[in-house]
Amino acid sequence: MATAVTGLHPEPVWRYFARISRIPRGSKNEAAVTRYILDTASRLRLAARTDATGNVVVRKPASRGREHVRPVAVQGHLDMVCEKNRGRRHDFSKDPIRLLRRGDILKADGTTLGADNGIALAASLAIMENGSLEHGPLEFLFTVDEETGMTGAMGLTPDFLESRVLVNLDSEQEGTVYIGCAGGTDTIGTWKVPGENAPARCIPGRLKVTNLRGGHSGLDINRGRGNAVKIAGRFLNALDPVGIRLARIDGGSKHNAIPRECESLFYLPANRVEEAEGILGGLYDAIGRELAAADPDLKIDFVADFGGDGDGKVMRKAFQRRILRAMAAIPHGVITMSPDIAGLVQTSTNVAVVRSGNDGLSIATSQRSAVASELAEVTGAVSAVFALAGASVRYSDGYPGWMPDRKSALLKTARGAYRSLFGRPVRVRAIHAGLECGVIAQRIPGMDMISFGPTIEGAHSPDERIHIPSVDRFWRFLLALLQGVR
């Protein structure tokens, strides 16, 4: 594995990234990587502590003569999204991530890479061991469970950090500093499924939607990519007149990822298979044209009378129609664009996961907005669809947005450091994604923050990849920033 990063610069960052990649660290499974952080701090003779939530802070004293400088916290999260391609054998609870290098790109072998946010961990560890950097007092904050609820950030208390200046390393476009982010929540509809036997003279059918690009439900929501759950719903609604009887539907896996795959099992009249194939073929062509630029590899597999998983049980017809109509009606995608920042999504919603089983059926969605009232509006719209379809509705706790501060002293230092290094201004933006900065600002008032990182694409999907040259520029900027804080 180490050979994938051999010879890359900066060497300490890539060395630590390779080590971290061998440690399982899915959300809520951060114990091993926490031990590694604490063991490294102990080896470097740095003070470290954990809090009741599981967050870790490591403190590094100031360089000689810099004791008067404001303390700065460097922050990233310990967990990663665990996604893999269908058919890829990988146990995220014990298997290491296999790194692959392709020119200037580093990716994983059929799984998420974990650069989100492993690169922040690697950079922090590299600074912890760096003996030549001139800096003020430093704290390295490692939070848990960012990807499934920002649990670690939510559990922070003001006394856990001495710093009131924080550099978050969880952004994904090198050359850009982020000073604001969206807030968000999840809305989940659940139903008890009334079942019955499939009608006579029906055969089992299976429909699979695969090969979509997916991606981050905030950062990629405006790219026009296909949503496997919504596409499956279109096909099933189109087949309803043929007389299909739905047995199961399952798609997506994470609330913060656009679903790439969805599979449904149903029964259909044996004498209408050819008609069903014609309907599916026409719709497949139409959706293929719609997604030709954004998601050209869409694949639809339809098999009738496959003799497989069918057990003869289906949803009652009236219930099936409510579910299929709900799948058609739930909004997905961009709702509004920012009127103030060109190209920035302001409000969006993602149809993320559908699950069915003996205990019921659920559809999970996620909403994001930089404007609290718009977040409430789109959440209410999704809730209304669920309620009209007879679902029980529940919500996640949600997380707050982060309001930009263009007068930030840290931002001023960052602008100067970047221009001095690269001879051009750094881009300053807000992001349509949930950053822990929003929660940290709420939990620890008075924190001056920015967020930046190297270039990472395809986060939260097996297409995740990091642009190798951007890591060196990111590293140099980070060091210059820490040296420049007064």
C-alpha positions as CSV (number, residue, x, y, z in Angstrom):
1,M,0.0,0.0,0.0
2,A,2.8,2.4,0.9
3,T,4.1,2.1,-2.7
4,A,1.0,4.2,-3.9
5,V,2.4,7.2,-2.0
6,T,6.1,6.6,-2.3
7,G,7.9,9.7,-3.6
8,L,5.0,12.0,-3.1
9,H,5.4,15.4,-1.5
10,P,4.9,16.5,1.2
11,E,6.3,13.2,2.4
12,P,5.0,13.4,6.1
13,V,1.5,14.0,5.0
14,W,1.4,11.1,2.6
15,R,3.1,8.8,5.0
16,Y,0.5,9.5,7.7
17,F,-2.3,9.2,5.1
18,A,-1.1,5.8,4.1
19,R,-1.0,4.7,7.7
20,I,-4.5,6.1,8.5
21,S,-5.8,4.3,5.4
22,R,-5.0,1.0,7.1
23,I,-7.2,1.8,10.1
24,P,-11.0,1.2,9.9
25,R,-12.7,4.5,10.7
26,G,-16.3,4.4,9.5
27,S,-18.7,6.7,11.4
28,K,-19.2,5.4,15.0
29,N,-16.2,3.1,14.5
30,E,-13.4,5.6,15.3
31,A,-11.9,3.8,18.4
32,A,-8.9,2.4,16.5
33,V,-8.0,5.7,14.8
34,T,-8.5,7.5,18.1
35,R,-6.0,5.2,19.7
36,Y,-3.6,5.9,16.9
37,I,-3.9,9.7,17.4
38,L,-3.3,9.3,21.1
39,D,-0.4,7.0,20.7
40,T,1.2,9.4,18.2
41,A,0.7,12.3,20.6
42,S,2.3,10.2,23.3
43,R,5.3,9.3,21.1
44,L,5.8,13.0,20.3
45,R,5.4,13.9,24.0
46,L,2.4,16.1,23.4
47,A,-0.5,16.5,25.8
48,A,-3.8,15.0,24.7
49,R,-7.2,14.5,26.1
50,T,-10.6,13.2,25.1
51,D,-14.1,14.4,26.0
52,A,-17.3,12.5,26.8
53,T,-18.3,12.4,23.2
54,G,-15.1,10.9,22.0
55,N,-13.4,14.0,20.5
56,V,-9.7,14.3,20.9
57,V,-7.5,17.4,21.4
58,V,-3.8,17.4,21.2
59,R,-1.8,20.5,22.3
60,K,1.6,21.5,20.9
61,P,3.4,24.4,22.7
62,A,4.4,27.5,20.8
63,S,7.9,27.8,19.2
64,R,10.4,29.7,21.3
65,G,9.5,33.4,21.1
66,R,6.0,32.8,19.8
67,E,4.3,32.1,23.2
68,H,2.4,35.4,23.0
69,V,0.6,34.5,19.7
70,R,-3.1,33.6,19.7
71,P,-3.7,29.9,20.1
72,V,-5.0,28.3,16.9
73,A,-6.9,25.0,16.6
74,V,-6.4,22.9,13.5
75,Q,-9.5,20.7,13.0
76,G,-10.7,17.7,11.1
77,H,-13.0,14.7,11.7
78,L,-11.9,11.1,12.4
79,D,-14.6,9.2,10.5
80,M,-15.1,8.5,6.8
81,V,-18.1,7.5,4.6
82,C,-17.9,3.8,3.8
83,E,-19.2,3.2,0.3
84,K,-18.1,0.4,-2.2
85,N,-19.0,-0.7,-5.7
86,R,-21.5,-3.5,-6.0
87,G,-19.6,-6.8,-6.1
88,R,-16.5,-5.3,-4.4
89,R,-15.5,-7.4,-1.4
90,H,-14.5,-5.1,1.4
91,D,-15.3,-5.1,5.1
92,F,-15.0,-1.5,6.3
93,S,-14.9,-2.8,9.9
94,K,-11.5,-4.5,9.4
95,D,-10.1,-4.2,5.9
96,P,-7.6,-1.4,5.0
97,I,-8.3,0.9,2.1
98,R,-6.3,-0.1,-0.9
99,L,-4.7,3.0,-2.4
100,L,-4.2,3.3,-6.2
101,R,-2.2,6.0,-8.0
102,R,-3.0,7.0,-11.5
103,G,-0.8,9.8,-12.6
104,D,-1.7,12.9,-10.6
105,I,-4.7,11.1,-9.0
106,L,-4.9,9.0,-5.8
107,K,-8.0,6.9,-5.4
108,A,-9.1,3.6,-3.8
109,D,-9.8,0.2,-5.3
110,G,-13.6,0.1,-5.6
111,T,-14.3,2.0,-2.3
112,T,-14.4,5.4,-0.9
113,L,-10.8,6.8,-0.4
114,G,-11.3,8.5,2.9
115,A,-9.4,11.6,1.9
116,D,-12.6,13.2,3.3
117,N,-11.3,13.8,6.0
118,G,-8.2,11.6,6.3
119,I,-6.1,14.3,4.6
120,A,-6.9,16.6,7.6
121,L,-5.8,13.9,10.0
122,A,-2.6,13.3,8.1
123,A,-1.8,17.1,7.9
124,S,-2.4,17.5,11.6
125,L,-0.2,14.6,12.5
126,A,2.5,15.9,10.2
127,I,2.4,19.3,11.9
128,M,2.5,17.7,15.3
129,E,5.8,16.0,14.5
130,N,7.2,19.1,12.6
131,G,10.1,20.5,14.6
132,S,11.1,23.4,12.3
133,L,7.8,25.3,11.9
134,E,7.5,28.6,13.8
135,H,4.1,28.9,15.3
136,G,2.1,30.0,18.3
137,P,0.3,27.6,20.6
138,L,-1.5,24.9,18.6
139,E,-4.4,22.6,19.3
140,F,-5.3,19.8,17.0
141,L,-9.0,19.0,17.3
142,F,-10.2,15.6,16.0
143,T,-14.0,15.2,16.1
144,V,-16.0,12.0,15.8
145,D,-19.1,11.0,13.7
146,E,-19.1,14.0,11.4
147,E,-20.6,12.1,8.5
148,T,-23.7,10.8,10.2
149,G,-24.8,13.7,12.3
150,M,-21.8,15.8,13.4
151,T,-22.1,14.2,16.8
152,G,-18.6,15.1,17.9
153,A,-19.0,18.8,17.1
154,M,-22.4,18.8,18.7
155,G,-20.8,17.5,21.9
156,L,-18.1,20.2,22.2
157,T,-18.0,22.4,25.2
158,P,-16.2,25.8,25.4
159,D,-13.7,24.6,28.0
160,F,-12.4,21.8,25.7
161,L,-10.4,24.3,23.6
162,E,-8.3,27.2,24.6
163,S,-8.2,28.5,21.0
164,R,-10.7,31.0,19.6
165,V,-9.2,30.8,16.2
166,L,-9.9,27.6,14.2
167,V,-8.7,26.3,10.8
168,N,-11.1,23.6,9.5
169,L,-9.4,21.3,6.9
170,D,-12.6,19.7,5.5
171,S,-13.1,21.5,2.2
172,E,-12.4,20.1,-1.2
173,Q,-11.2,22.7,-3.6
174,E,-7.6,23.9,-3.4
175,G,-7.2,27.6,-3.8
176,T,-10.5,28.3,-2.2
177,V,-11.1,29.5,1.4
178,Y,-14.6,28.9,2.7
179,I,-16.2,31.3,5.2
180,G,-19.8,30.0,5.4
181,C,-21.8,26.9,4.9
182,A,-25.4,25.5,4.7
183,G,-27.4,24.1,7.6
184,G,-29.4,21.0,7.2
185,T,-31.7,18.3,8.5
186,D,-33.0,14.8,7.5
187,T,-36.6,14.0,6.9
188,I,-37.7,10.3,7.0
189,G,-41.0,8.8,6.1
190,T,-41.9,5.3,7.3
191,W,-44.9,3.1,6.6
192,K,-46.2,-0.3,7.8
193,V,-46.5,-2.4,4.7
194,P,-49.8,-4.3,4.3
195,G,-49.1,-7.4,2.3
196,E,-50.9,-10.1,0.4
197,N,-50.2,-12.9,-2.0
198,A,-49.3,-12.0,-5.6
199,P,-52.2,-12.4,-8.1
200,A,-52.5,-15.6,-10.0
201,R,-50.7,-16.0,-13.3
202,C,-48.0,-13.5,-12.3
203,I,-44.3,-14.1,-12.5
204,P,-41.5,-12.4,-10.5
205,G,-39.6,-9.5,-12.1
206,R,-36.5,-7.6,-11.0
207,L,-35.4,-4.1,-12.0
208,K,-31.9,-2.7,-11.2
209,V,-30.8,0.9,-11.7
210,T,-26.9,1.0,-11.6
211,N,-23.8,2.7,-12.8
212,L,-24.7,6.2,-11.7
213,R,-22.0,8.6,-10.5
214,G,-23.8,9.6,-7.3
215,G,-21.7,12.0,-5.2
216,H,-22.1,14.3,-2.3
217,S,-25.7,15.4,-1.7
218,G,-24.6,19.0,-1.2
219,L,-21.5,19.6,-3.3
220,D,-22.8,17.6,-6.3
221,I,-26.5,18.4,-6.1
222,N,-26.3,20.9,-8.9
223,R,-24.4,18.7,-11.4
224,G,-27.5,17.2,-12.9
225,R,-26.6,13.6,-12.0
226,G,-29.2,10.9,-11.9
227,N,-30.8,9.7,-8.6
228,A,-31.2,5.9,-8.7
229,V,-34.2,6.0,-6.3
230,K,-36.0,8.7,-8.3
231,I,-35.3,6.9,-11.6
232,A,-36.5,3.5,-10.2
233,G,-39.7,5.3,-9.1
234,R,-40.2,6.6,-12.7
235,F,-39.9,3.1,-14.1
236,L,-42.2,1.6,-11.5
237,N,-44.8,4.2,-12.0
238,A,-44.6,3.7,-15.8
239,L,-45.2,-0.1,-15.2
240,D,-48.2,0.4,-12.9
241,P,-50.7,0.3,-15.8
242,V,-49.2,-3.1,-16.8
243,G,-50.3,-4.5,-13.5
244,I,-47.1,-4.9,-11.6
245,R,-47.3,-5.7,-7.9
246,L,-44.4,-4.4,-5.9
247,A,-42.7,-6.7,-3.4
248,R,-39.6,-4.8,-2.3
249,I,-37.5,-1.8,-3.2
250,D,-34.1,-0.9,-1.9
251,G,-31.7,1.8,-2.9
252,G,-29.1,4.3,-1.7
253,S,-27.1,3.9,1.5
254,K,-26.2,7.3,3.1
255,H,-28.3,10.3,3.9
256,N,-25.6,12.6,2.5
257,A,-25.0,10.8,-0.8
258,I,-26.9,10.9,-4.0
259,P,-28.0,7.2,-4.5
260,R,-26.1,5.4,-7.3
261,E,-28.1,2.1,-7.3
262,C,-31.6,0.9,-6.6
263,E,-33.2,-2.5,-7.0
264,S,-36.9,-3.5,-7.0
265,L,-38.6,-6.9,-6.9
266,F,-42.2,-7.2,-8.2
267,Y,-44.7,-9.6,-9.9
268,L,-46.2,-8.9,-13.2
269,P,-48.8,-10.7,-15.4
270,A,-47.0,-13.3,-17.5
271,N,-48.9,-12.3,-20.6
272,R,-47.7,-8.6,-20.4
273,V,-43.9,-9.1,-20.2
274,E,-43.4,-7.9,-23.7
275,E,-45.5,-4.8,-23.1
276,A,-43.5,-4.1,-20.0
277,E,-40.2,-4.4,-21.9
278,G,-41.5,-1.9,-24.5
279,I,-42.4,0.6,-21.8
280,L,-39.1,0.2,-20.0
281,G,-37.1,0.5,-23.3
282,G,-38.8,3.8,-24.3
283,L,-38.3,5.3,-20.9
284,Y,-34.7,4.1,-20.7
285,D,-33.9,5.9,-23.9
286,A,-35.6,9.1,-22.7
287,I,-33.8,9.1,-19.3
288,G,-30.5,8.2,-21.1
289,R,-30.9,11.4,-23.3
290,E,-31.7,13.5,-20.2
291,L,-28.5,12.2,-18.4
292,A,-26.2,12.0,-21.5
293,A,-23.9,14.7,-20.3
294,A,-24.0,14.3,-16.5
295,D,-24.4,10.6,-16.1
296,P,-23.7,8.8,-19.4
297,D,-23.2,5.3,-17.9
298,L,-26.7,4.7,-16.5
299,K,-27.6,1.0,-16.7
300,I,-31.0,-0.6,-16.4
301,D,-31.4,-4.3,-16.0
302,F,-34.9,-5.9,-16.2
303,V,-35.3,-9.6,-15.8
304,A,-38.7,-11.4,-15.8
305,D,-39.4,-14.9,-14.4
306,F,-35.9,-15.0,-13.0
307,G,-36.8,-17.7,-10.5
308,G,-35.0,-16.0,-7.7
309,D,-35.9,-14.0,-4.6
310,G,-39.7,-13.8,-5.0
311,D,-41.7,-15.4,-2.2
312,G,-45.1,-14.6,-3.6
313,K,-45.8,-11.7,-1.2
314,V,-46.6,-8.2,-2.5
315,M,-47.8,-4.9,-1.2
316,R,-51.5,-4.3,-1.4
317,K,-52.5,-2.4,-4.5
318,A,-53.7,0.8,-2.8
319,F,-50.6,1.0,-0.6
320,Q,-48.3,0.4,-3.6
321,R,-49.9,3.3,-5.5
322,R,-49.4,5.6,-2.5
323,I,-45.8,4.7,-2.3
324,L,-45.1,5.1,-6.0
325,R,-46.9,8.4,-6.1
326,A,-44.9,9.6,-3.1
327,M,-41.7,8.6,-4.9
328,A,-42.8,10.7,-7.9
329,A,-43.8,13.7,-5.8
330,I,-40.9,14.0,-3.4
331,P,-38.7,16.8,-4.7
332,H,-35.0,16.2,-5.4
333,G,-32.3,18.6,-6.5
334,V,-31.7,22.3,-6.4
335,I,-34.6,24.4,-5.0
336,T,-33.0,27.9,-5.1
337,M,-29.7,29.4,-6.0
338,S,-28.0,32.2,-4.0
339,P,-28.9,35.7,-5.2
340,D,-25.7,37.0,-3.6
341,I,-23.0,34.5,-4.6
342,A,-22.8,33.4,-8.2
343,G,-23.0,29.7,-8.7
344,L,-23.8,28.8,-5.1
345,V,-26.7,26.6,-4.3
346,Q,-28.8,28.1,-1.6
347,T,-31.4,25.4,-0.9
348,S,-31.7,21.8,-2.0
349,T,-33.1,18.4,-1.1
350,N,-31.9,14.9,-1.7
351,V,-33.9,11.7,-1.9
352,A,-31.3,9.5,-0.3
353,V,-32.4,6.0,0.7
354,V,-35.3,3.7,0.3
355,R,-35.5,0.5,2.4
356,S,-38.2,-2.1,2.6
357,G,-38.6,-5.3,4.6
358,N,-40.9,-7.3,6.8
359,D,-41.0,-4.4,9.4
360,G,-42.0,-1.8,6.9
361,L,-40.8,0.7,4.3
362,S,-38.9,3.9,4.8
363,I,-37.6,6.8,2.6
364,A,-34.9,9.0,3.9
365,T,-34.2,12.5,2.5
366,S,-31.9,15.3,3.4
367,Q,-32.4,19.0,3.1
368,R,-29.8,21.8,3.1
369,S,-30.0,25.6,3.0
370,A,-28.0,28.6,4.0
371,V,-31.3,30.3,4.9
372,A,-33.1,28.9,7.9
373,S,-36.6,29.9,6.6
374,E,-36.0,28.1,3.3
375,L,-34.7,25.1,5.1
376,A,-37.9,25.0,7.1
377,E,-40.0,25.4,3.9
378,V,-38.4,22.6,1.9
379,T,-38.4,20.3,4.9
380,G,-42.1,21.1,5.2
381,A,-42.7,20.3,1.6
382,V,-41.1,16.9,1.9
383,S,-43.0,16.2,5.1
384,A,-46.3,17.1,3.4
385,V,-45.7,14.5,0.7
386,F,-45.0,11.9,3.3
387,A,-48.0,12.8,5.3
388,L,-50.3,12.8,2.3
389,A,-49.0,9.3,1.5
390,G,-49.8,8.1,5.0
391,A,-46.3,8.0,6.4
392,S,-45.1,8.6,9.9
393,V,-42.6,11.4,9.7
394,R,-39.5,12.0,11.8
395,Y,-36.6,14.4,11.6
396,S,-32.9,14.4,12.6
397,D,-31.7,16.9,15.0
398,G,-30.2,19.0,12.2
399,Y,-27.2,21.2,12.2
400,P,-26.8,25.0,11.9
401,G,-25.4,27.0,9.0
402,W,-22.3,29.2,9.4
403,M,-22.7,32.9,8.5
404,P,-19.8,34.4,6.6
405,D,-17.6,37.1,8.2
406,R,-15.7,38.9,5.5
407,K,-14.0,41.1,8.2
408,S,-12.4,38.0,9.9
409,A,-8.9,38.6,11.1
410,L,-8.0,35.0,10.2
411,L,-9.4,35.5,6.7
412,K,-7.2,38.6,6.3
413,T,-4.1,36.5,7.3
414,A,-5.1,33.7,4.9
415,R,-5.5,36.1,2.0
416,G,-2.0,37.6,2.6
417,A,-0.4,34.2,3.0
418,Y,-1.9,32.7,-0.2
419,R,-0.9,35.7,-2.3
420,S,2.6,35.7,-1.0
421,L,3.0,32.0,-1.8
422,F,1.3,31.8,-5.2
423,G,1.2,35.4,-6.5
424,R,-2.6,35.3,-6.9
425,P,-5.6,35.9,-4.7
426,V,-7.3,33.0,-2.9
427,R,-10.9,32.5,-3.8
428,V,-13.3,33.2,-0.9
429,R,-16.6,31.4,-1.0
430,A,-19.4,29.8,1.0
431,I,-20.3,26.1,0.4
432,H,-23.5,24.2,0.0
433,A,-22.6,21.5,2.5
434,G,-22.6,21.1,6.2
435,L,-19.3,21.9,7.8
436,E,-18.6,21.4,11.4
437,C,-17.8,25.1,11.6
438,G,-21.5,25.9,11.8
439,V,-21.9,23.7,14.9
440,I,-18.6,24.8,16.4
441,A,-19.7,28.5,16.1
442,Q,-22.8,27.6,18.0
443,R,-21.1,25.5,20.6
444,I,-18.1,27.8,21.2
445,P,-19.2,31.5,20.6
446,G,-16.6,33.9,19.4
447,M,-14.6,31.5,17.3
448,D,-12.9,33.1,14.2
449,M,-12.8,30.3,11.5
450,I,-12.0,29.5,7.9
451,S,-12.1,26.2,6.0
452,F,-9.9,24.9,3.2
453,G,-8.3,21.8,1.8
454,P,-6.8,20.1,-1.3
455,T,-8.8,19.2,-4.3
456,I,-11.0,16.1,-3.7
457,E,-13.6,14.9,-6.2
458,G,-16.4,12.3,-5.8
459,A,-16.5,12.4,-2.0
460,H,-18.9,9.9,-0.4
461,S,-18.7,7.6,-3.5
462,P,-16.2,4.9,-4.7
463,D,-15.2,7.5,-7.3
464,E,-13.6,9.6,-4.6
465,R,-10.1,10.8,-5.7
466,I,-7.6,13.4,-4.5
467,H,-5.5,15.6,-6.8
468,I,-1.9,14.9,-5.7
469,P,-0.3,18.2,-6.7
470,S,-3.0,20.1,-4.8
471,V,-1.9,18.5,-1.5
472,D,1.5,20.1,-1.7
473,R,-0.1,23.6,-2.3
474,F,-2.6,23.0,0.5
475,W,0.3,22.0,2.8
476,R,2.4,25.0,2.0
477,F,-0.6,27.3,2.5
478,L,-1.4,25.7,5.8
479,L,2.1,26.2,7.1
480,A,2.3,29.8,5.9
481,L,-1.1,30.5,7.6
482,L,0.0,29.1,10.9
483,Q,3.2,31.0,10.8
484,G,1.4,34.2,9.9
485,V,-1.1,34.2,12.8
486,R,-0.2,37.0,15.2
